[in-house]
Amino acid sequence: MALNTGTIAGNWAAWQAAEIVAARVETAQVKTLTLRPQTWRSFRAGQHLDVRLTAPDGYQAQRSYSIASAPEQEGTLDLTIELMADGEVSPYFHEVAQAGDRIEVRGPIGGPFTWTAGQGGPLLLVAGGSGIVPLMAMLRHRANAAPSAQATLLYSSRGWDEVIYREELERRAGDEPQLRVLHTLTRSQPAGWQGFSRRVDDAMLGETLVTLAGVPLCYVCGPSPFVEAVAEGLVAQGVPPERVRTERFGPSGA
Ligand SMILES: Cc1cc2nc3c(=O)[nH]c(=O)nc-3n(C[C@H](O)[C@H](O)[C@H](O)COP(=O)(O)OP(=O)(O)OC[C@H]3O[C@@H](n4cnc5c(N)ncnc54)[C@H](O)[C@@H]3O)c2cc1C
């Protein structure tokens, strides 16, 4: 799809051009693109951008993508995009887009599903598949701005090779004393696997909640059924509903 580089404006609702400056493979189905927008705007971890592609005949398609990078990474923004093989927009980023290409973006967008260091901990982050993306921005921001805030990530993936940001998560879990990273692998597990190996359920949420001192602020992101089940499970485990914030990415998933 050829791209219209669009216009620049001073507010979040205006489309502006952004250059793809780097692309990195995360897993077989997931890539991270680093964008340099013409005007970089500060944002809160958890917010997303709208991305718009324009074909030569003028046809336009737009989708939302969470910002993966920390707010402290000024000048550029990382988006991490999972390939939906029959999709309209995500295949463009996997099969066509290259460093030097330009797309249009607007944002940052999003209110309640954000976390800033001033909110403190404890934090419980629960991700299903690519739902890790906005939670990764929170973890990166936490490491930069509030490393003493206690946090636990519970991350559901189909298999070990599908864990996005796997090496960074392993490194952070080793280096950051106040961070716990728990994985559940729902379809296949490597030999000797000692983590969870089923879909997130109430018992797993209970085991995760006890890793934190006090009632956490919870952020849940992933496919809609996953988010609904986890949010209900957290409330069933005694977390007040107003402490549970959710973001839904799509109809199906991990
Ligand atoms: C606020 C927000 C933030 C998002 N952030 C991210 C992100 O950081 N990374 C990311 O990869 N995606 C993210 N998404 C999803 C993204 O906007 C697109 O929906 C996704 O990339 C599919 O677009 P597509 O054009 O390739 O597929 P479409 O042409 O829209 O759909 C193709 C097929 O895939 C199905 N489908 C669409 N979306 C999903 C999904 N998420 N899961 C499973 N099946 C789906 C459709 O039902 C359809 O059958 C986010 C969505 C929202 C609302």
The ligand as a MOL file (V3000), in Angstrom:
LIG
                    3D

  0  0  0     0  0            999 V3000
M  V30 BEGIN CTAB
M  V30 COUNTS 53 58 0 0 0
M  V30 BEGIN ATOM
M  V30 1 C -6.6750 0.3930 21.8650 0
M  V30 2 C -6.1010 -0.7260 20.9950 0
M  V30 3 C -4.7440 -0.9820 21.0020 0
M  V30 4 C -4.2210 -1.9950 20.2180 0
M  V30 5 N -2.8810 -2.2550 20.2800 0
M  V30 6 C -2.3620 -3.2610 19.5460 0
M  V30 7 C -0.9650 -3.5770 19.6460 0
M  V30 8 O -0.2000 -2.9500 20.4030 0
M  V30 9 N -0.4830 -4.5980 18.8740 0
M  V30 10 C -1.3080 -5.3210 18.0410 0
M  V30 11 O -0.8020 -6.2310 17.3530 0
M  V30 12 N -2.6270 -5.0420 17.9320 0
M  V30 13 C -3.1650 -4.0390 18.6440 0
M  V30 14 N -4.4970 -3.7480 18.5350 0
M  V30 15 C -5.2980 -4.4480 17.5040 0
M  V30 16 C -5.1580 -3.7000 16.1660 0
M  V30 17 O -5.8040 -2.4310 16.2510 0
M  V30 18 C -5.8040 -4.4540 14.9970 0
M  V30 19 O -7.1070 -4.8160 15.3490 0
M  V30 20 C -5.0230 -5.6870 14.5780 0
M  V30 21 O -3.6930 -5.3340 14.1840 0
M  V30 22 C -5.7090 -6.4010 13.3920 0
M  V30 23 O -5.8120 -5.4900 12.3390 0
M  V30 24 P -5.8180 -6.0220 10.8320 0
M  V30 25 O -6.2160 -4.8830 9.9550 0
M  V30 26 O -4.5430 -6.7260 10.4980 0
M  V30 27 O -6.9450 -7.1340 10.8510 0
M  V30 28 P -8.4940 -6.9160 10.4350 0
M  V30 29 O -8.5720 -6.7590 8.9490 0
M  V30 30 O -9.0810 -5.8370 11.2760 0
M  V30 31 O -9.0920 -8.2950 10.8990 0
M  V30 32 C -8.6570 -9.5370 10.2970 0
M  V30 33 C -9.1640 -10.7280 11.0920 0
M  V30 34 O -8.5340 -10.7850 12.3640 0
M  V30 35 C -9.4870 -10.6890 13.4110 0
M  V30 36 N -8.8670 -9.8070 14.4120 0
M  V30 37 C -8.7260 -8.4610 14.3450 0
M  V30 38 N -8.0620 -7.9910 15.4160 0
M  V30 39 C -7.7590 -9.0650 16.1680 0
M  V30 40 C -7.0650 -9.2510 17.3910 0
M  V30 41 N -6.5140 -8.2190 18.0680 0
M  V30 42 N -6.9370 -10.5050 17.8740 0
M  V30 43 C -7.4470 -11.5590 17.1970 0
M  V30 44 N -8.1230 -11.4510 16.0330 0
M  V30 45 C -8.2750 -10.2240 15.5160 0
M  V30 46 C -10.7200 -10.1160 12.7760 0
M  V30 47 O -11.8880 -10.5680 13.4240 0
M  V30 48 C -10.6300 -10.6730 11.3770 0
M  V30 49 O -11.0980 -12.0010 11.3140 0
M  V30 50 C -5.0590 -2.7560 19.3480 0
M  V30 51 C -6.4390 -2.4770 19.3360 0
M  V30 52 C -6.9540 -1.4920 20.1450 0
M  V30 53 C -8.4430 -1.2340 20.0980 0
M  V30 END ATOM
M  V30 BEGIN BOND
M  V30 1 1 1 2
M  V30 2 1 2 3
M  V30 3 2 2 52
M  V30 4 2 3 4
M  V30 5 1 4 5
M  V30 6 1 4 50
M  V30 7 2 5 6
M  V30 8 1 6 7
M  V30 9 1 6 13
M  V30 10 2 7 8
M  V30 11 1 7 9
M  V30 12 1 9 10
M  V30 13 2 10 11
M  V30 14 1 10 12
M  V30 15 2 12 13
M  V30 16 1 13 14
M  V30 17 1 14 15
M  V30 18 1 14 50
M  V30 19 1 15 16
M  V30 20 1 16 17
M  V30 21 1 16 18
M  V30 22 1 18 19
M  V30 23 1 18 20
M  V30 24 1 20 21
M  V30 25 1 20 22
M  V30 26 1 22 23
M  V30 27 1 23 24
M  V30 28 2 24 25
M  V30 29 1 24 26
M  V30 30 1 24 27
M  V30 31 1 27 28
M  V30 32 2 28 29
M  V30 33 1 28 30
M  V30 34 1 28 31
M  V30 35 1 31 32
M  V30 36 1 32 33
M  V30 37 1 33 34
M  V30 38 1 33 48
M  V30 39 1 34 35
M  V30 40 1 35 36
M  V30 41 1 35 46
M  V30 42 1 36 37
M  V30 43 1 36 45
M  V30 44 2 37 38
M  V30 45 1 38 39
M  V30 46 1 39 40
M  V30 47 2 39 45
M  V30 48 1 40 41
M  V30 49 2 40 42
M  V30 50 1 42 43
M  V30 51 2 43 44
M  V30 52 1 44 45
M  V30 53 1 46 47
M  V30 54 1 46 48
M  V30 55 1 48 49
M  V30 56 2 50 51
M  V30 57 1 51 52
M  V30 58 1 52 53
M  V30 END BOND
M  V30 END CTAB
M  END
